[in-house]
Amino acid sequence: MSSSDNPKSPILITTASDRAESRIIYQPRRDIYLSNIRHAFHLAPGDIRKCANNTMVVNHQSGTGGARPAPYSVLNGSRRAIEFVRRLAGDQIPPEFAPHLEQVTLTTATDGTRIYFPCPFKETEATVALKSVEASAVAALAQLRFPAGTPTRRIHVDLERAATFLCSTYIATIAGMGKQDPGVKSKLKSKLSVSTAILYRRLSANLYETKTPGEYYHIHGSLEAGKTLNMIGLESHRPDLTEYRECIDVIERHVRQFTVAELEEMNGRERQAGVPAIKWEEFKQTNHGRTLLTTPPWEVRKIGDSPPVPWPAAPSPVAPSSKPRVLAGIRVLELCRIIAGPAIGRTLAEYGAQVIKVTSPHLSDVPFFQVDGNTGKHTCNLDLRSPAGRAEFEELLSTADVVLDGYRPGSMDRLGYGPEQLVERTQGRGKGIIYVAEDCFGDKGDMAGRAGWQQIADCWTGLAWAQGQFMGLDEPVVPPFPMSDYGTGCMGAIAALTALYRRATEGGSWLGRTSLCQYDVFLLRLGLYDDDVQERVRKEHDRAFFELRHADSVDEVGGRALKSMRRVHPELFDERLVQRAFSKGFGEEISWCRSPVTVEGLRVGFDRASRPNGSDRPTWEEWEVEESVVEG
């Protein structure tokens, strides 16, 4: 391809005229992705003509019939995001991953200009970039494990699948019902926690205006609402309050009795997960913000010495035609709940790891999140405070390769299972341990150690204010879907894969860390969409979405966003993007989102359908393979 330095000269574009789908072509001179060429450049019929040798000539001359500026390209933005995350991560991405990262091809069923979410953030681009790094790590591991295979493997990352990954739990179904269907509760085997089952208590985790007009605070009762409600002068239970707006009004009236400073003092005293909603520019001036601006999105460091680890003997493929699984035989203990931590384990299971999700019988989880989040795993309940539970856990730990920690910072240390403690426990067994911790704020800066969730990170870093301003409001609104959770899960998976590579090549035990705030910082540093792009997105989506206010719940925000996206972007809900199978654990057919990633020569996908928490015995044996899932 070539072009003159004259901006009015034609651009020669190579294209495949015999393909049914769009082919994306990169033109180095102008740094433009061209797809569905006439549509992407708003060309009139006379502005593009076919020439010999499968080339097209596009007329970029101004004037009547000339091409107008191309709309924003998500594909081009995704490529820039890949380069940006490489710079931010620095040496956290091993140099051996680079040749594989160069092999990434981005695919889409559209023209590459569609922005899927009613948000000002480059969420799809950020996820495509992270999934590209994840896939390059997998390809590098495959080169180690299967040296007779292809030296560099072709990698594809699908834009639509990357977008659905960010709202997986809203797309997953059980018995044909989604998260917000009223009848879905009857299909969930786990008992709903009181905090998630009762609307009044659920709204103890919400954003409200404070005593100072224009200042907002996100209180968060986590999965035990009583402390937060009592903290602001409300009863733990109000059976008389059942209507959505009435619950919000009652709670907000009580929050408005306090300033941000007073709420912070009470929140700290009660050790609750609450924060003020501040803007990005304010966040960057905080001690925590300045710290995270100089911290990579994820970090992996060596914490113990041991020899390099040979790969475990991998089980035979399920069928003669099955491709190998790069993490087959790798054992992962997942000590996590809700979304971000389980998303790490789910990703490792996609690449073939044996993942056991260990939950506590005395801690609540959200049952519907298990439909998507437990895919590919085994699940067991263990009380790590009891001698019997600890003995069973330590038996699992004796041969584990990876431990995932998604609890409040320090919780596992107090139980004797923190990273340095596990290095001591696994000394002399012949292989190091990998410990990956994800939390809300990270382990640096003055917010380290505080509890938090996705909404808390989004309010603290400035996402909520940016979302509200995008919606035409002078107030914050928590963005739709747990996108920060899933993005953090992807970064945690990258940390685990990197540590596995380091352990195999250098030996040792390794600690990986990431956080919801680190994902949000990466996302915001990518920049918001330009004003004209934001205006296009606003015009596309339902008016009802833009009628939301700061105190609308995450379920209300997500529900309206999903309804609008189904109308505007039906391609996101195409059957090609989901997989269906019968779940023995749930006793129903379930559906979940397919992986955004394909890696040449490897099978990426699950070996078994999801199941509720606590479904299996705590053992590394008895790993069934469900052919309906493998072949789906």
PyMOL commands that set and color helices and strands:
alter all, ss='L'
color gray80, all
select helices_A, chain A and resi 37-40+45-47+74-92+95-101+123-145+159-165+168-171+182-187+194-197+199-202+226-231+244-255+260-270+280-285+287-292+340-350+369-373+387-397+411-414+419-425+454-461+463-470+483-506+516-525+531-540+543-547+554-568+570-573+575-577+627-630
alter helices_A, ss='H'
color red, helices_A
select strands_A, chain A and resi 11-14+25-27+32-34+48-51+55-58+104-107+155-158+173-174+206-209+216-219+275-276+298-304+331-335+354-359+378-381+402-405+434-439+509-515+578-583+588-593+597-599
alter strands_A, ss='S'
color yellow, strands_A
deselect
rebuild
show_as cartoon
